[in-house]
Amino acid sequence: MNYYFLGIGGIGMSALARYFHRRGDTVSGYDRTPSPLTAELEAEGISIHYDDNPDFIPSALDLVVYTPAVPTDTREFQALLSRGVRMEKRSQMLGELTRGKKCIAVAGSHGKTTTSTLIAHLLSKAECGCSAFLGGISKNFESNLVVDNKSEYVVVEADEYDRSFLQLHPHFSVITATDPDHLDIYGTHEQMLEAYLQFANQTDPDGQLLLKDGIFRTLDGEEFVEYGHEHHHHHDHDANDLSLPLTPSHSLSLPKVSTYTARGIDADYYAINVRNYGGNLFFDLRTPDGVLYDLELDGAPLVNVENAVAASAVALSCGLDQYQLRHGLKTFAGVRRRFDYRIREKELIYIDDYAHHPQEIERTIEAVRFLYPGKRVVGIFQPHLYSRTRDLADEFARVLQTLDEVIMLPIYPAREKPILGVTSSMVLRKMDTMSKYLCTPDQALELVPALCPDIVLTLGAGDIDRLVPRLETTLRDQLLTD
């Protein structure tokens, strides 16, 4: 088979491209700009070009896989349409590849990449094994793809953008968060919640649904769907206990439902006695079958306790024993660009993180404050999308001003056209602090060392990743000269 990928450099697209290439198919593709990830794909033998030029498209093609991030008015997209080549969205292809498997799908406005990667790592340490299509580069696997042809399990990150996750019909579904996001697609928070509910309803009736406790709430704080108030841990719900409304006139019954949390005790799975020893996190895990004591996460942010609770619930349900779970958690190295330590010296800590939603940023800053109390934190943030910046500007300002110094880069537009009046300066003006700057990436390289930080954070989902290695080099050079 000959596969062509439009937008091959995307994290989800590249995992699919790697899968087909490893299977022995012919794979090639287009992306707008080179990146470290496309360089890895090329090193693996996949042909990629970076000019929107139909002349570069191979003549023999069986299937084109594309991402909504590539505009439909690109020359190559239009040329492929006119050729009549079979074309599928990335989400459709992922749905096809997971069909007939025990799919473990992790959805949520944040937390899904780390949780799904941790689940894959845990299962890989046990006899059951798994394949996985991940939304980040696992530092254990050094890839976003895991292939185990002997395993019945396949772990995937279920992307809510463009309702992509509705292509999946998982055996085990996890929903980590439902904070408002992608309102350019959904219009309102309530409509976004409807999509999550539909995703939940698509879980195999013989499978299991794991929800973060209390996630389905409307904007006014009322329960969007009632299940939590009469919930008692140690008792799984069954299909007769719960139905989630898709529309006022239609509902579907669900499989067994469990809840989890890292804060509070009103859930089936929850963490207690969370503590920090030397930069590592320890916690005890309460499950319906008892307590597992002194579980350890190496150099992890505080939010990873919550991710670990969710991943542990899935792993235990898949048959892992406490020793496999304990070893798996302790050896989890994390995900590139998710609380990713670039420098970890006594004099300076530099952490790079993909956080691009206010809730994610808040949790990253909270984790830094917990691990390194009293330290001076300088954060560099690149907003991602004009629409998200417009919709969440007040929240961005609120969480960013908790940093000691804030450096804002220009908005990364991705697939969007500019929106009049929506800029990084708009967010800066809303911050109740004087310690704020608007810079280009080159200017940030000069400014950060001058601010004498104890801890540096880079935050964002755009091309800020191009700045990361340059900033690391600059900061290491400063350490050598001090």
C-alpha positions in Angstrom: 0.0 0.0 0.0 1.1 3.6 -0.8 0.1 6.1 1.9 0.4 9.9 1.7 0.1 12.1 4.8 -1.0 15.7 4.6 0.4 17.3 7.8 2.7 14.4 8.5 4.6 16.4 11.1 1.7 16.4 13.6 2.1 14.3 16.7 -0.9 12.1 15.9 -0.2 11.9 12.2 3.4 10.9 12.7 2.4 8.0 14.9 0.2 6.7 12.1 2.9 7.3 9.5 5.4 5.3 11.7 2.9 2.5 12.0 2.4 2.0 8.3 6.1 2.4 7.6 7.0 -0.2 10.2 4.4 -2.5 8.7 6.2 -2.3 5.4 4.0 0.0 3.4 5.3 2.9 1.4 4.8 6.2 3.3 5.5 9.8 2.3 4.0 13.2 3.2 3.9 16.9 3.3 4.2 19.4 6.1 4.5 23.1 6.2 7.8 23.4 8.1 10.6 21.0 9.1 10.7 20.1 12.8 12.7 17.7 15.0 9.9 15.2 14.6 9.9 15.3 10.8 13.7 14.9 11.0 13.2 11.7 13.0 10.7 10.5 10.4 13.1 11.2 7.6 15.9 9.4 9.4 13.6 6.4 9.7 13.2 6.4 5.9 10.0 8.3 5.3 10.1 10.8 2.4 8.8 14.3 3.4 8.7 17.6 1.5 7.9 21.1 2.8 6.6 23.0 -0.3 2.8 23.0 -1.0 3.5 21.7 -4.5 1.3 19.0 -6.2 4.2 18.1 -8.4 5.8 16.5 -5.3 2.9 14.1 -4.7 3.7 10.5 -5.7 1.8 9.3 -8.7 0.9 6.0 -7.2 -1.3 6.4 -4.1 -3.8 4.1 -2.4 -4.8 6.3 0.4 -4.3 9.9 1.7 -4.5 10.6 5.4 -5.0 14.2 6.3 -5.4 16.3 9.4 -7.9 19.2 9.9 -4.9 21.3 10.8 -4.0 21.5 7.0 -6.4 24.0 5.3 -8.5 22.6 2.6 -7.5 25.4 0.2 -3.9 24.2 0.1 -2.8 23.3 -3.4 -2.0 19.7 -2.6 -5.3 19.1 -0.9 -7.2 20.5 -3.9 -5.0 18.5 -6.3 -5.7 15.3 -4.4 -9.4 16.0 -4.5 -9.3 16.5 -8.2 -7.4 13.2 -8.7 -10.2 11.3 -6.9 -7.8 9.6 -4.5 -9.4 8.0 -1.4 -8.9 10.4 1.5 -9.5 9.8 5.2 -9.1 12.0 8.3 -6.5 10.9 10.8 -9.3 10.2 13.3 -11.1 7.9 10.8 -7.9 5.9 10.3 -7.3 5.6 14.0 -10.9 4.4 14.5 -10.2 1.7 11.8 -7.0 0.6 13.4 -8.5 0.2 16.8 -11.5 -1.8 15.6 -11.5 -5.4 16.8 -9.0 -4.6 19.6 -9.6 -3.8 23.2 -9.1 0.0 22.8 -8.2 2.0 25.8 -9.0 5.6 24.9 -8.1 8.6 27.0 -9.9 11.9 26.4 -9.9 15.2 28.2 -9.1 18.9 27.8 -5.8 18.2 29.6 -4.0 15.3 31.1 -4.7 12.8 28.3 -1.2 12.6 26.8 0.5 11.8 30.1 -2.2 9.5 31.3 -2.3 7.5 28.0 1.5 7.3 27.8 1.6 6.1 31.4 -1.0 3.5 30.8 1.0 2.3 27.8 4.2 2.2 29.9 2.4 0.2 32.7 0.9 -2.4 30.4 4.2 -2.8 28.6 5.7 -3.9 31.9 3.2 -6.7 32.2 2.3 -9.9 30.3 -0.7 -8.3 28.7 1.4 -5.7 26.8 -0.1 -3.2 24.4 0.2 -1.2 21.2 -0.2 2.6 21.5 -0.8 5.7 19.4 0.3 8.5 21.6 -0.1 12.3 21.6 3.5 12.9 22.7 6.9 11.3 22.5 7.3 8.9 25.4 10.7 9.2 27.0 10.6 5.5 27.9 9.8 4.3 24.3 11.5 7.3 22.6 8.5 7.3 20.3 4.8 8.1 20.0 4.2 4.6 18.6 4.2 1.3 20.4 3.6 -1.9 18.5 2.9 -5.3 20.2 1.2 -7.6 17.7 0.6 -10.2 20.4 -1.5 -7.9 22.6 -5.2 -7.4 22.4 -4.9 -3.9 23.9 -4.3 -0.7 22.0 -3.9 2.6 23.9 -4.9 5.9 22.1 -5.1 9.5 23.0 -8.7 10.5 22.1 -8.6 14.0 20.6 -11.7 16.2 21.2 -10.8 18.7 18.4 -13.1 18.5 15.5 -15.0 15.8 17.4 -12.3 13.4 16.3 -12.8 11.1 19.4 -16.2 10.2 18.2 -14.6 7.9 15.6 -13.6 5.6 18.5 -15.6 2.9 20.2 -13.4 2.0 23.1 -13.5 -1.0 25.4 -12.1 1.2 28.2 -12.7 5.0 28.1 -11.1 7.5 30.4 -12.1 11.2 30.6 -9.6 13.4 32.5 -11.1 16.9 32.2 -13.8 18.8 30.5 -12.7 22.4 30.9 -13.9 24.7 28.0 -11.7 24.5 25.0 -12.0 24.5 21.2 -15.1 26.7 21.4 -14.4 27.7 17.8 -15.6 24.1 17.0 -18.2 23.6 19.7 -19.6 27.1 20.2 -20.4 26.7 23.9 -19.1 24.7 26.8 -22.4 22.8 27.0 -22.1 21.6 23.4 -18.5 20.5 24.1 -19.8 18.5 27.1 -22.4 16.9 24.9 -19.6 15.6 22.7 -17.8 14.1 25.7 -21.0 12.5 26.8 -21.4 10.9 23.3 -17.8 9.7 23.5 -18.6 8.1 26.9 -21.8 6.5 25.5 -19.7 4.9 22.8 -17.8 2.8 25.3 -18.3 -1.0 24.8 -21.2 -2.1 27.1 -18.9 -4.9 28.3 -16.1 -2.5 29.0 -15.5 0.2 31.5 -15.7 4.0 31.8 -13.4 5.9 34.2 -14.3 9.5 35.0 -12.5 12.1 37.0 -14.9 12.8 39.8 -17.2 15.8 39.2 -16.0 16.6 35.6 -19.4 17.0 34.0 -20.5 20.4 35.2 -22.1 23.3 33.4 -20.7 26.8 33.4 -22.9 27.8 36.4 -21.5 25.0 38.5 -24.6 22.7 38.3 -24.2 19.0 37.4 -24.4 18.5 33.7 -25.3 14.9 34.4 -26.1 13.5 37.8 -24.0 10.6 39.0 -21.7 12.0 41.6 -23.9 13.0 44.6 -25.1 9.5 45.4 -21.8 7.9 44.5 -20.0 5.8 47.1 -16.6 4.2 46.5 -16.2 0.5 46.6 -19.4 0.2 44.4 -19.1 0.3 40.6 -22.1 1.6 38.7 -23.6 -0.7 36.0 -25.6 0.0 32.9 -28.9 0.2 34.9 -27.6 2.9 37.2 -26.6 5.6 34.7 -27.5 7.1 31.4 -26.0 10.2 29.9 -28.2 12.5 27.8 -27.1 13.1 24.2 -30.1 15.2 23.4 -33.2 16.0 25.6 -35.0 13.1 23.9 -32.3 10.5 23.5 -30.0 8.6 25.9 -27.9 5.5 25.9 -27.0 3.2 28.8 -23.4 2.9 29.8 -21.0 0.1 30.9 -19.5 -0.1 34.4 -18.5 3.3 35.6 -15.8 4.2 38.1 -14.4 7.6 39.3 -11.0 8.8 40.4 -9.5 11.8 41.9 -6.2 13.0 43.5 -8.0 15.5 45.8 -10.8 14.2 48.0 -12.1 10.8 49.0 -15.5 10.6 47.2 -14.3 8.3 44.4 -13.5 4.7 43.6 -9.8 5.5 43.2 -8.0 8.3 45.0 -4.6 9.4 46.3 -3.8 10.1 49.9 -0.8 11.1 51.9 0.9 12.8 48.9 4.4 14.0 49.8 7.6 15.3 48.2 11.0 13.8 49.1 14.0 15.2 47.2 12.0 16.2 44.1 10.2 12.8 43.9 6.5 12.3 44.7 5.1 9.6 46.9 1.5 8.7 47.6 -0.8 6.0 48.8 -3.5 4.8 46.4 -7.0 3.9 47.7 -8.8 1.4 45.5 -12.0 -0.5 45.8 -9.9 -3.5 46.9 -7.8 -1.7 49.5 -4.8 0.6 49.8 -1.4 0.4 48.0 1.2 2.3 50.0 4.2 4.4 49.1 3.9 4.5 45.3 6.7 6.6 43.8 6.9 9.0 40.8 10.4 10.1 39.8 10.7 13.9 39.4 7.1 14.3 38.5 4.8 17.3 38.8 2.0 17.3 41.3 -0.6 16.8 38.6 1.0 13.5 37.7 -0.4 12.0 40.9 -3.8 12.5 39.4 -2.7 11.1 36.1 -1.1 8.1 37.9 -4.3 7.4 39.8 -6.2 7.2 36.5 -3.5 5.1 34.8 -3.3 2.8 37.8 -7.1 2.2 37.8 -6.9 1.1 34.2 -3.8 -1.0 34.7 -5.3 -2.8 37.7 -8.5 -3.4 35.8 -6.3 -5.0 33.0 -4.8 -7.4 35.5 -1.6 -5.9 36.7 -0.6 -6.8 40.2 0.7 -4.3 42.8 4.4 -5.2 42.1 4.1 -4.6 38.4 2.2 -1.3 39.1 4.8 -0.1 41.6 7.7 -0.8 39.3 5.9 0.8 36.3 5.1 4.0 38.1 8.6 4.3 39.5 10.3 3.8 36.1 8.0 6.2 34.2 10.3 8.7 32.6 7.5 11.0 31.3 6.7 12.6 28.0 8.7 15.1 26.0 7.4 18.6 26.6 5.3 17.5 29.5 7.0 18.9 32.6 10.2 18.0 30.7 13.4 18.8 32.7 15.9 20.4 30.3 18.3 21.5 33.1 18.1 20.1 36.6 21.0 21.6 38.6 21.3 23.0 42.0 21.8 26.5 40.6 19.1 26.4 38.0 16.0 24.4 37.0 14.6 24.6 33.4 11.4 22.8 32.7 9.6 22.8 29.3 5.9 22.1 29.2 3.2 21.8 26.5 0.6 23.6 28.7 -1.5 25.8 26.5 -4.8 26.0 28.4 -5.2 28.1 31.6 -6.0 25.0 33.7 -2.8 23.3 32.4 -0.7 26.3 33.0 -2.1 26.7 36.5 -1.3 23.1 37.4 2.3 23.4 36.0 3.0 26.5 38.1 1.4 24.8 41.1 3.6 21.8 40.6 6.8 23.9 40.4 5.8 25.8 43.6 5.2 22.5 45.4 8.5 20.9 44.3 10.6 24.1 44.7 9.0 26.4 47.3 10.4 29.9 47.6 12.2 29.8 44.2 12.0 32.7 41.7 10.1 31.4 38.6 10.4 33.1 35.2 7.8 31.8 32.6 7.8 32.2 28.9 4.4 31.6 27.3 3.4 31.4 23.6 -0.4 31.5 23.2 -1.8 28.9 20.8 -4.6 30.0 18.5 -6.3 33.4 18.2 -9.7 31.9 19.1 -8.5 30.3 22.3 -6.6 33.5 23.3 -9.8 35.5 22.8 -12.1 33.1 24.6 -9.8 32.5 27.6 -7.9 35.8 27.9 -9.0 36.6 31.4 -8.1 33.1 32.6 -4.7 33.3 30.9 -4.0 36.6 32.6 -5.1 35.3 36.0 -2.8 32.2 36.0 0.2 33.8 34.3 0.5 36.6 36.8 1.2 34.1 39.5 4.7 33.8 38.0 7.4 36.0 39.3 8.2 37.2 35.8 6.1 36.7 32.7 7.4 36.8 29.1 4.8 36.6 26.4 5.6 35.6 22.8 3.4 36.4 19.8 0.4 34.1 19.3 1.0 31.0 17.3 -1.8 30.9 14.7 -1.7 27.2 13.7 -4.7 26.8 11.4 -6.3 30.1 12.1 -6.4 33.6 10.5 -5.8 36.6 12.7 -8.7 38.0 14.7 -8.8 41.8 15.0 -7.7 43.0 18.4 -6.6 39.5 19.6 -2.9 39.7 20.5 -0.5 38.6 23.2 -0.5 42.3 24.4 -4.3 41.9 25.1 -3.5 39.3 27.7 -0.6 41.3 29.1 -2.8 44.3 29.7 -5.1 42.2 31.8 -2.4 41.1 34.2 -2.2 42.8 37.6 1.6 42.8 37.7 4.4 45.0 36.4 6.8 42.0 35.9 5.7 41.3 32.3 7.3 41.5 28.9 6.4 41.1 25.3 9.2 39.6 23.2 10.2 37.8 20.1 11.9 34.4 20.7 15.3 36.0 19.9 14.7 38.8 22.5 13.6 36.2 25.1 17.0 34.5 24.7 18.7 37.7 25.9 16.1 38.6 28.5 15.8 35.4 30.5 19.4 35.3 31.8 19.1 39.0 32.8 16.2 38.2 35.0 18.3 35.9 37.2 15.8 33.1 37.6 16.0 30.1 39.9 13.5 28.3 37.7 12.7 28.8 34.0 9.5 27.5 32.4 8.6 27.5 28.7 4.9 27.0 28.1 2.9 26.5 25.0 1.8 24.2 22.1 3.1 26.2 19.1 6.6 26.5 17.7 8.0 27.5 21.0 9.6 24.1 20.9 12.1 25.6 18.4 13.2 28.0 21.2 13.7 25.3 23.8 17.1 23.9 22.7 18.5 27.3 22.0 17.4 28.5 25.4 18.8 25.4 27.1 22.2 26.1 25.4 22.1 29.8 26.5 21.3 28.9 30.1 23.9 26.1 30.3 26.5 28.6 28.9 25.5 31.0 31.7 26.0 28.3 34.3 29.5 27.6 33.1 30.5 31.3 33.2 28.9 32.0 36.6 
